[in-house]
Amino acid sequence: MKPTLIICLGNPLMRDEGIGVRLATELSQRLADNPNTEVVDLGTGGLTIMHAILSREKVVFVDCALMGEASGVMRRFTPEEVVSKKIKTRYSVHEGDLLEVLKLSTDMGECPDDIVIFGIEPKEIASGEGLSDELQSNIQHYLETILNEIENPSPS
């Protein structure tokens, strides 16, 4: 098991909600030979995140996030800096608030100390495939930012 894990989240059938899945493909290719970093596409996440992060030293999440920014803006957060506005319904293997899953993992003593979340502001979340031009035109910037985090971690 590699010490660093990049978890990309999203649904490619909901336009910009698929940004994580798109980046997972690119990151997997670029990091295929990296001995320390693994990339996984966990779709919509849920409780499967808990199993994926177990025994890791660092976890980087990449997902679409409504932050009130201009479309395409990427921001870096730690879990402590994020305020979720998601309406919670229940725990499910197919649905889950990332912060709640991380809290549960922490409560169980299984959450890595080094967690980074990259949120990307969508332009459109609606049925359909393909990213908006705003997100598509920033793919290289997103990749460079994530790769830089792995190579030169910022202090959390």
N, C-alpha and C positions, 0 to 999 in steps of 0.2 A: 504494500500500500504506500502510495506516495504521500509525503507530508503536506503538500499544498493541493487544495482542490478548488477548481473554479466551477461553480454551479450556475448554469444559465437556465433561466426560467422563462416561460411564455407559451403562447398559443399561436402558431403560425396561421391559423384560420381566422384570426381576428386582427388582421392588418398589423399595426405597429406593436400590438401585444406580442408579436412574434420576434421581436428584436433579439431577445435572449437566445432563442433557437438558432437564428441566423448567425449570431456571433459564436455560438458553440461550434458550429461547423468550421468556421475560419480558425478559431483558437485551437481546435483539435488538430487541424493540419499543421499549424505553426508550432505547436508544442508536442507533436507526436514523439519526438526523440528526447524530450526533456525528462531527465531522471527524477525530478522532484515535484513535477506538477502534472495533475490529471485534470481533464475537462469532462464534465458531464452535462447533458441536456436532461433536466428533470421535468420538462413540460411545465405543468402547473404546480408542481412541488408537493404540497401537503406534508403529511407525516413521513413520507419517504426521505425527506431531508434529514431527519434524525439519524437514519441508518447511514446515509452518505457521509455525514460529517464526523461520525464516530471515529475516534483515534487519529484525527487530523491535527496538524499544528496550526494551519492557516486555512481559512475558507473565504473565498471571494464570490459574492453573489452578483449576478448581472440580470436586471429585469427592467421592464417598462415601469415607470412610476409617475403618478400624477403629483407634481410638485409645485405647480403654479409657475413654471418656467416657460420660456419660449420652446416651441417644438424642436426636438433634437438635442436639447441641452442635456449633458451628462453631469451628474454630481456624485461625489464620493461621500459615503456616510459610514459611521460605525452604528451598531444597533442602538446605542445610547442616544444618538443624535436623531433617530427617526421617530416621528410621531405618526402612528397608523390611524387612518380614518376609515379603515375597512369595517364594514358591519359584519360582526362575527355571528355565524350560525351554529356551527358545531365542529368538532374534530372529525376529520374524514381523511382517508388516504388520498382523496382526490381534491380536497379543498383545505386550505389552512392559511392563516395569516402568518407570514414569515416570522414576525416578532414573537407571536405566541408559540410557534414551534421552537424557536431559539430559547425562549424562556423555559419551556418544558424540558428541553435538553439540558439547560443549565441547572434546573431544579433536580435533575437526575444525575448531575455531576459528569455529564458526557459532552458538554459543549466546549469546543476549542476557545481559547482566550482571544485569539487573533481572528476577528471577523470583520470583513469589509463588504459594504453593499454599494454597488454602482447602480444608480437609478437613471433611466433615460426617459425624458419627457416625450410622450407620444403626440402626434398630430391627430391621429384617427384610430379609435378602437371601435371597429365595426366588422361585421361579417365580410370576409373577403381575404384573399391572399395577397402578399406583397407588401413591402414597406412603403410609407410615404416618401416623397422625394427628400424631405428634410432629414429623415433618418438614414435613408440609403446613401445620401451624399456625405454622411458623417461616419460611415463604417470604418474607414482607415483610422480616423481619430479615436473612435471607441476602442479599436484593437490596440493601438499604440498606448492608450491610457491604461488599459487592463494589463498589457504586457509589462509596462513600466512599473505597475504596482507589484508584480511578481518579482521583477528584477531589482527594484529599488523601493522597498516598502516605505510608505509614509508612517511617521509615528502616529499611533492611535491615541 
